[in-house]
Amino acid sequence: MSAMTVQKPTPSDPADSGAAAPQPRGRRGLATALASHGILTVASLIALFPIAWLLYLSLGPDKDDYLHPGGIWDKMTFDNYSFVLQHTNFFDWMKSSLIVSLGTTVIGVMVAATTGYAVSRMRFPGYRKFMWVLLVTQMFPIAVLIVPMYQILSDLQLIDNYLGLVLVYCSTAVPYCAWLLKGYFDTIPFEIDEAGRVDGLTPFGTFARLILPLAKPGLAVAAFYSFITAFGEVAFASTFMLSDTKYTFAVGLQSFVSEHDAQRNLMAATAVLVAIPVSAFFYLVQKNLVSGLTAGGTKG
């Protein structure tokens, strides 16, 4: 009887089987990190380029330097900034913009916060339809709303009045902010409201002393949206504000554009100066901005 020999299987070569050899984990992680950092760097440069270009054009002394930007480097000057600050109504525009923007932010966030909290916590008749009505108000274009709003403000004697413009901007900011804050209030446990009632707080006391401190990220996002909406809007401001000294920044920029001429160097310098208040406001709310943008997306 012949002996049978069993041949042990030899390990197959990855190259022969066509399977790729696994890369070391550290090398794969390094390649992923380099790729992500490279993409983020390119995206950051794309986002920052318009700002850097605007700043560069603002240093050109001539209004046609934007046509030949290479020549700006040898003749950079801050004369555009000094002209805007000394020979225009820049500080009047700043005062008007801050009054309108801060007024819209304070009133709009207060109304939106109370509205969002009421819909989130209270089940009154028609509360669902009420929120949809707020969305419907956003469907109409500005061109359709200007005429009836002008008539209403005229009847109330609020034309060329800061309060009238603030109320107009609130009609735009409040619906969106109410939906935003309603979603954020939904993420706050209802047990906190019950604990407030057990401690003897009124519904408004619970809202003011317990809920609002927890809703700071959402309030920061609502405040930032309201501020930006009022600060950069042009159509309503140019229609309802008639005095040069009551123009906002966005309307004041139009003073550098005439029928036959556009002083783009002065426009660029003014745009850089206009960005300073917005950047300062963003710095104040940026700690809560990111968390507030994402918190209302999920419940629980």
Residue pairs with C-beta under 8 A, 6 or more apart in sequence:
14 20
14 21
51 275
54 268
54 271
54 272
55 268
55 272
56 69
56 72
57 65
57 66
57 69
57 72
57 264
57 265
57 268
58 80
58 81
58 265
58 268
58 269
58 271
58 272
59 72
59 76
59 77
59 78
59 80
60 66
60 69
60 71
60 72
60 75
60 76
60 80
60 265
60 268
61 75
61 77
61 79
61 80
61 265
62 265
63 261
63 262
63 263
63 264
63 265
63 266
64 264
65 71
65 72
65 264
65 265
66 264
66 265
66 268
80 265
80 266
80 268
80 269
81 269
81 272
81 273
83 266
83 269
84 90
84 266
84 269
84 270
84 273
85 91
85 273
88 252
88 255
88 270
89 244
89 245
89 247
89 252
90 252
90 270
90 273
92 244
92 245
92 246
92 247
93 247
93 248
93 249
93 251
93 252
94 249
94 277
96 162
96 241
96 245
96 246
96 247
96 248
97 231
97 248
97 249
97 250
97 274
97 277
98 277
99 162
100 162
100 165
100 166
100 169
100 230
100 231
100 237
100 248
101 226
101 227
101 230
101 231
102 227
103 162
103 163
103 166
103 230
104 166
104 169
104 170
104 173
104 226
104 227
104 229
104 230
105 223
105 226
105 227
105 230
107 166
107 167
107 170
108 169
108 170
108 173
108 174
108 177
108 222
108 226
109 177
109 219
109 222
109 223
109 226
111 170
111 174
111 178
112 173
112 174
112 177
112 178
112 180
112 181
112 222
113 177
113 181
113 212
113 215
113 219
113 222
114 207
115 134
115 174
115 178
115 181
115 182
116 177
116 178
116 179
116 180
116 181
116 182
116 183
116 184
116 185
117 181
117 182
117 185
117 207
117 211
118 124
118 127
119 127
119 130
119 131
119 178
119 182
120 182
120 185
120 186
121 185
121 190
121 193
131 178
131 179
131 182
134 174
134 175
134 178
134 179
135 175
135 179
137 171
137 175
138 172
138 175
138 176
142 235
142 236
143 235
146 235
146 236
146 239
149 168
149 236
149 240
150 159
150 239
150 240
153 159
153 161
153 164
153 168
153 240
156 164
158 164
158 167
158 240
159 240
159 242
160 240
160 241
160 242
160 243
160 246
162 246
164 240
165 236
165 237
165 240
165 241
166 230
168 236
168 240
169 226
169 229
169 230
169 233
169 236
170 226
172 229
173 225
173 226
173 229
173 230
176 225
177 222
177 225
177 226
180 218
180 221
180 222
180 225
180 296
181 215
181 218
181 219
181 222
181 296
182 296
183 296
183 297
183 299
184 215
184 217
184 218
184 292
184 295
184 296
185 211
185 215
185 218
186 296
186 299
187 295
187 296
187 298
187 299
187 300
188 211
188 214
188 215
192 206
192 210
192 211
192 214
193 206
193 210
193 211
195 210
196 205
196 206
196 209
196 210
197 206
201 209
201 210
212 219
216 288
216 292
217 288
217 289
217 291
217 292
217 295
218 292
218 295
218 296
219 288
219 292
220 285
220 287
220 288
220 289
220 292
221 285
221 288
221 289
221 292
221 293
223 285
224 281
224 282
224 285
224 289
227 278
227 281
228 278
231 248
231 249
231 250
231 277
231 278
232 250
233 248
233 250
234 250
234 251
234 254
237 247
237 248
237 250
237 251
238 247
238 251
238 254
241 247
241 248
241 251
244 255
247 255
249 270
249 274
252 270
253 267
253 270
253 271
253 274
256 262
256 263
256 264
256 266
256 267
256 270
257 263
257 267
282 289
